[in-house]
Amino acid sequence: MPGSGWAVNSHAIAYVIYILGGLAKTLEEAGRELQGVSQLTMGRKITFTDLVGGPQTVPDLARNEVHVWAARMNLEVPPASWLESALSADERERGARFRFLPDRHRWFFARCWLRYLLGRYCAVDAATIRFEVGAHGKPHAAGLPIHFNVSHSGEAVLMAFSRHSPVGVDIECVRPMQDWAGIAERYFCASEAAALRRWPDAQQLPAFFRGWTQKEAYLKVTGTGLSASLKAVELDLSSADNARIISLGGQTSVAADWELYPMEPFANYPGCLAVKSGPWNIQAWRWSEPSGATIGVSNQ
């Protein structure tokens, strides 16, 4: 019957509209989620959560996450003796070779903290971790399923961890440097040196250090370090809050394989994280003026 056939078709059409409506809502929600992800992966400036009392609890590190840790050290105070006990004999000997106490304390603290965090992430005794180095000197933890990188400058130390991608970090203390423009002309691309000159005079030196951290973070994530050419990495240095690789070795197509995330965990300490492109959830924590007595007390 025409009437009953129309009724069936009406129901079918209504059902299709219902399905399409649900699909549209799902796509809209997915679009909002992807928009949020894109905000994570466009190289925007990393923001930090402040810690009170030190990292007593280390959160789980999911495969889609990168964890960034920053600390500002009191270089007059050495790490606690129980922390140093996690170091190998070679590490203690290496640390003892530093002539000046602040340099020695900086190295000991960074190494102790690295062992502590790796031990927590991988659920192993920090003292049993063995470090090996790659062809260009980048260290890794032998047998552990985790990537990490460390940088320190002045009173600050910066670390990053990932289970799924190599990571590279660099941090620099902005300090007077008379010949920074000459260094930029020598080691930066012509377009980068020109971009630095476009900043107001008072902002050119911080912009130079930001660019340096971005270049070095990329060279560290690839494992080449400063053995590779700084000029091979061409950056967009027009922003303090965003970072972008324009080309690598003159090729723009491969630049999209990597992402840079600028940061400033402490005043006058610009830094950068480099990681493979992906929908990363980046979490960052900042710890001001730690001492050996406050790191991982529950681990004693």
C-alpha positions as CSV (number, residue, x, y, z in Angstrom):
1,M,0.0,0.0,0.0
2,P,1.3,3.5,-0.8
3,G,0.4,4.7,2.6
4,S,2.3,2.0,4.5
5,G,5.2,2.2,2.1
6,W,5.5,5.9,2.8
7,A,5.3,5.2,6.5
8,V,8.2,2.8,6.3
9,N,10.2,5.3,4.3
10,S,9.4,8.1,6.8
11,H,10.7,6.0,9.6
12,A,13.8,5.1,7.6
13,I,14.4,8.8,6.8
14,A,13.9,9.7,10.4
15,Y,16.4,7.1,11.5
16,V,18.9,8.3,9.0
17,I,18.5,11.8,10.2
18,Y,18.9,10.6,13.7
19,I,22.1,8.7,12.8
20,L,23.5,11.7,10.9
21,G,22.7,14.0,13.7
22,G,24.6,11.8,16.1
23,L,27.5,11.6,13.7
24,A,27.6,15.3,13.3
25,K,27.7,15.8,17.1
26,T,30.5,13.2,17.3
27,L,32.4,14.9,14.6
28,E,31.9,18.3,16.3
29,E,33.2,16.9,19.6
30,A,36.1,15.2,17.8
31,G,36.8,18.5,16.1
32,R,37.0,20.3,19.5
33,E,39.3,17.5,20.8
34,L,41.5,17.8,17.7
35,Q,41.6,21.6,18.2
36,G,42.8,21.0,21.7
37,V,45.4,18.6,20.5
38,S,46.6,21.0,17.9
39,Q,47.1,23.6,20.6
40,L,49.4,21.1,22.2
41,T,51.4,20.3,19.1
42,M,51.8,23.7,17.5
43,G,54.9,24.5,19.6
44,R,53.2,26.8,22.0
45,K,55.0,27.9,25.2
46,I,55.0,25.3,27.9
47,T,53.4,26.3,31.3
48,F,54.6,24.8,34.6
49,T,52.8,23.6,37.7
50,D,54.7,24.6,40.8
51,L,55.7,21.9,43.3
52,V,55.5,22.3,47.1
53,G,58.1,20.2,49.0
54,G,59.6,18.6,45.9
55,P,58.4,15.7,43.7
56,Q,57.4,13.2,46.4
57,T,55.0,11.5,44.0
58,V,56.0,11.0,40.3
59,P,52.9,10.6,38.1
60,D,52.5,7.7,35.6
61,L,54.0,8.5,32.2
62,A,51.5,7.5,29.5
63,R,52.6,6.7,25.9
64,N,51.1,9.9,24.6
65,E,52.7,12.1,27.3
66,V,56.0,14.0,27.6
67,H,56.9,15.0,31.2
68,V,59.1,18.0,31.7
69,W,60.8,18.8,35.1
70,A,62.6,22.0,36.0
71,A,64.4,22.8,39.2
72,R,66.3,25.9,40.4
73,M,69.0,24.7,42.7
74,N,70.7,26.2,45.7
75,L,74.3,25.5,44.6
76,E,75.6,26.2,48.1
77,V,73.9,23.1,49.4
78,P,75.0,19.6,48.3
79,P,72.5,16.8,47.7
80,A,71.8,14.7,50.7
81,S,74.3,11.9,51.3
82,W,71.6,9.2,50.9
83,L,70.9,10.5,47.4
84,E,74.6,10.4,46.4
85,S,74.7,6.8,47.5
86,A,72.6,6.0,44.4
87,L,75.5,7.2,42.2
88,S,78.0,4.8,40.7
89,A,81.7,5.0,41.7
90,D,82.5,6.5,38.3
91,E,79.8,9.2,38.8
92,R,81.1,10.1,42.3
93,E,84.6,10.3,40.9
94,R,83.5,12.4,37.9
95,G,81.7,14.8,40.2
96,A,84.6,15.1,42.5
97,R,86.8,16.4,39.6
98,F,84.8,19.6,39.4
99,R,87.1,22.3,40.8
100,F,84.4,24.7,42.1
101,L,81.8,23.5,44.6
102,P,78.8,25.1,42.8
103,D,79.7,23.1,39.6
104,R,80.1,20.0,41.7
105,H,76.8,20.4,43.4
106,R,75.1,21.2,40.1
107,W,76.3,18.0,38.5
108,F,75.6,15.8,41.6
109,F,72.1,17.2,42.0
110,A,71.2,16.8,38.3
111,R,72.5,13.2,38.2
112,C,70.9,12.2,41.5
113,W,67.5,13.7,40.4
114,L,67.8,12.0,37.0
115,R,68.3,8.6,38.7
116,Y,65.5,9.3,41.2
117,L,63.0,10.1,38.4
118,L,64.1,7.2,36.1
119,G,63.7,4.8,39.1
120,R,60.2,6.0,39.8
121,Y,59.1,6.0,36.1
122,C,60.5,2.5,35.5
123,A,59.9,1.0,39.0
124,V,63.5,0.1,39.5
125,D,66.1,0.8,42.2
126,A,67.8,4.0,41.1
127,A,71.2,2.7,42.1
128,T,70.9,-0.2,39.6
129,I,70.4,2.0,36.5
130,R,73.3,1.8,34.0
131,F,73.9,4.7,31.5
132,E,75.3,4.1,28.1
133,V,76.0,6.7,25.4
134,G,75.3,6.7,21.7
135,A,77.6,7.5,18.8
136,H,77.5,11.2,19.5
137,G,77.5,11.0,23.3
138,K,73.8,11.1,24.0
139,P,73.1,9.0,27.1
140,H,70.3,6.5,27.6
141,A,69.4,4.1,30.4
142,A,70.4,0.6,29.4
143,G,67.5,-1.8,29.2
144,L,64.8,0.7,30.3
145,P,61.9,1.5,28.0
146,I,62.1,5.3,28.4
147,H,63.7,8.3,26.6
148,F,65.1,11.2,28.5
149,N,67.3,14.3,28.2
150,V,68.9,16.7,30.6
151,S,70.2,20.2,30.4
152,H,71.5,22.6,33.1
153,S,72.7,26.2,33.1
154,G,73.4,28.5,36.0
155,E,71.1,27.5,38.9
156,A,68.6,25.7,36.7
157,V,68.3,22.1,35.5
158,L,65.8,20.9,33.0
159,M,64.7,17.3,32.2
160,A,62.2,15.6,29.8
161,F,60.9,12.0,29.7
162,S,58.9,10.1,27.1
163,R,58.1,6.4,26.6
164,H,57.4,6.7,22.8
165,S,59.7,9.4,21.3
166,P,63.2,10.6,21.7
167,V,63.3,14.0,23.5
168,G,65.8,16.8,23.6
169,V,65.9,19.8,26.0
170,D,68.1,22.8,26.5
171,I,68.0,25.6,29.0
172,E,70.2,28.7,29.1
173,C,70.8,31.5,31.6
174,V,70.4,34.9,29.9
175,R,73.7,36.6,30.7
176,P,75.6,39.6,29.2
177,M,77.3,38.6,26.0
178,Q,79.1,41.4,24.1
179,D,79.5,39.5,20.9
180,W,76.2,37.7,20.7
181,A,75.4,39.3,17.3
182,G,78.7,38.1,15.9
183,I,78.0,34.6,17.2
184,A,74.5,34.7,15.6
185,E,76.1,35.8,12.2
186,R,78.5,32.9,12.4
187,Y,76.2,30.0,13.6
188,F,72.7,31.1,12.7
189,C,71.1,31.3,9.3
190,A,70.9,34.7,7.6
191,S,67.1,34.7,8.0
192,E,67.5,34.1,11.8
193,A,70.1,36.7,12.3
194,A,67.9,39.2,10.4
195,A,64.9,38.2,12.6
196,L,67.0,38.8,15.8
197,R,67.8,42.3,14.6
198,R,64.1,43.1,14.1
199,W,63.5,42.7,17.9
200,P,63.7,45.9,20.0
201,D,67.3,46.4,21.3
202,A,66.5,45.3,24.9
203,Q,64.9,42.0,23.6
204,Q,67.5,40.9,21.1
205,L,69.8,39.1,23.6
206,P,66.9,37.1,25.1
207,A,65.7,36.3,21.6
208,F,69.2,35.1,20.8
209,F,69.3,32.7,23.8
210,R,65.8,31.4,22.9
211,G,67.0,30.6,19.4
212,W,70.1,28.9,20.8
213,T,68.0,26.6,23.1
214,Q,65.7,25.7,20.2
215,K,68.6,24.8,17.9
216,E,70.4,22.8,20.6
217,A,67.2,21.0,21.8
218,Y,66.7,19.8,18.2
219,L,70.3,18.6,17.8
220,K,70.0,16.8,21.1
221,V,66.7,15.0,20.2
222,T,68.3,13.7,17.1
223,G,71.4,12.6,19.0
224,T,73.8,14.5,17.0
225,G,74.5,17.4,19.4
226,L,76.8,20.2,18.4
227,S,78.7,17.8,16.1
228,A,76.0,18.8,13.5
229,S,75.7,22.3,12.0
230,L,73.6,24.9,13.8
231,K,73.0,26.6,10.5
232,A,71.4,23.4,9.2
233,V,68.5,24.1,11.5
234,E,66.5,27.1,10.3
235,L,64.0,28.5,12.8
236,D,61.2,31.0,13.0
237,L,62.5,33.4,15.7
238,S,59.7,36.0,15.4
239,S,57.8,34.9,18.5
240,A,58.7,34.4,22.2
241,D,55.7,32.2,22.8
242,N,55.8,29.9,19.8
243,A,58.6,27.9,18.1
244,R,58.8,26.4,14.6
245,I,61.4,24.7,12.4
246,I,61.3,26.2,8.9
247,S,63.8,23.9,7.3
248,L,66.4,21.2,8.0
249,G,69.4,21.2,5.8
250,G,67.5,23.4,3.4
251,Q,64.6,21.0,3.2
252,T,61.2,22.2,4.4
253,S,59.4,18.9,4.0
254,V,61.3,17.1,6.8
255,A,60.8,20.1,9.2
256,A,57.3,18.9,10.0
257,D,58.6,15.7,11.5
258,W,59.7,17.6,14.6
259,E,58.1,20.0,17.1
260,L,59.7,22.6,19.3
261,Y,58.1,23.8,22.6
262,P,59.6,27.0,24.1
263,M,59.5,27.6,27.8
264,E,60.8,29.9,30.5
265,P,60.5,27.9,33.8
266,F,62.3,30.7,35.7
267,A,62.9,34.4,34.9
268,N,65.8,34.8,32.5
269,Y,66.0,31.1,31.9
270,P,64.6,30.3,28.4
271,G,64.4,26.7,27.4
272,C,63.1,24.4,24.8
273,L,61.7,20.9,24.3
274,A,62.2,19.0,21.0
275,V,60.1,15.9,20.2
276,K,58.8,14.0,17.2
277,S,55.6,15.4,15.8
278,G,52.5,13.9,17.4
279,P,49.4,14.6,19.5
280,W,51.4,14.9,22.7
281,N,50.0,15.7,26.1
282,I,52.9,17.7,27.7
283,Q,52.9,18.1,31.4
284,A,55.5,20.2,33.2
285,W,56.5,20.8,36.8
286,R,58.7,23.4,38.4
287,W,60.6,23.1,41.6
288,S,62.2,26.2,43.1
289,E,65.2,26.1,45.4
290,P,65.3,22.3,46.2
291,S,67.8,20.8,48.5
292,G,68.9,17.2,48.9
293,A,66.7,16.8,52.0
294,T,63.5,17.4,50.1
295,I,63.9,15.2,47.1
296,G,62.1,11.8,47.3
297,V,62.1,11.7,51.1
298,S,59.6,8.8,51.0
299,N,62.2,6.8,49.1
300,Q,64.6,6.6,52.0
